[in-house]
Amino acid sequence: MMHLPRGIPVRQKVDPARINLPEAMQKLRKAKFSGYLRFDAPQGVGVILFQDGQLSSAIFMPPEKRQHLIAYDAISRIFEVSIQGEASLNIDRLSADLILALHALFHGRLQKTGLALDQLDVAAELQRIKDEGLTVCLRVYAGERTSLIFYDHGHALGFFHDGTAELQTTADISTSVAANPGARLDILEIRGLDEIVLADLMSSADLSPIWARARKKQMEQRDKQEELQIRAREQMQQKQREQLLMRYKTIAGTHIGKFGATQVDKAFAAVGQELKPEQLERFYRELRKLARLVVGPTKIDAMIDDMKKEHAKNSSFHCKS
């Protein structure tokens, strides 16, 4: 799970599969948008940061504790999960300064994680940050709520909590999310904000080919899945055909003797592989013609009646279109 406070909502719970994302991101670029796009999907969470219209950072975190993807690798994965149709997109507006802080957070290094606040000497931890002059981000979270506190060389820079667009001047860990039951704390070592120079990923590369590759990959996966489904269905139909053939041979042997199995084989061969209702009716007609060579109509009628009863009783052998 990616713990990230919400900004000022712009669009919420959008299906990105219905959007041409490169075109949408070009509109954000032209509008000088500052904020983030968050993509939540079963495959993981992706975030794309915009600062004054520049695509400054992208990250994708899988649900497992594997290494996350950044930059174009992250954008490519975000495009893939969006096209697959299980993602939800939220767009939130933030200040340009706050985007810089989030970029530092995304590229930070975890020092401590999952510390239970009710078992932690918070004052001592804050004093340690000050005494050691650490440049860190404190990430406090409980449930779906998250707050971030940024420190530069031991001095509190500001506080980012849900529903704000600016880095707040108050940085108090003892309030807000920290007071909630089960609140936990992560400490991440980050670069100083004055050391960060953001690149514009959209000026460095055209995102349309990445989008096109993601769409092509999805189509190839879909075609492969359909091919596997067709193959499995054909194998199941063949198995059902063989089972039905054996049952019908047994019934034919009972009614018209040892020649019955041979006549069933010939009648089956005449109607092809599929055994839909119309094919079965044709099979019965063909079998009647062949059986007339060895027995009379009364036995033929009894045989076919038993076959139809057997087919109805064993509904699992019905071949559906």
Secondary structure, 3 states (H helix, E strand, C coil): CCCCCCCEEEEEEECHHHCCHHHHHHHHHHCCCCEEEEEEECCEEEEEEEECCEEEEEEEECCCCCCCEEHHHHHHHHHHHHHCCCCEEEEEECCHHHHHHHHHHHCCEEEEEEEEHHHCCHHHHHHHHHHCCCCEEEEEEECCEEEEEEEECCEEEEEEECCCCCCECCCCCCCHHHHCCCCEEEEEECCCHHHCCCCCHHHHCCHHHHHHHHHHHHHHHHHHHHHHHHHHHHHHHHHHHHHHHHHHHHHHHHHHCCHHHHHHHHHHHHHCCCCCHHHHHHHHHHHHHHHCCCCCHHHHHHHHHHHHHHHHHCHHHCCCC
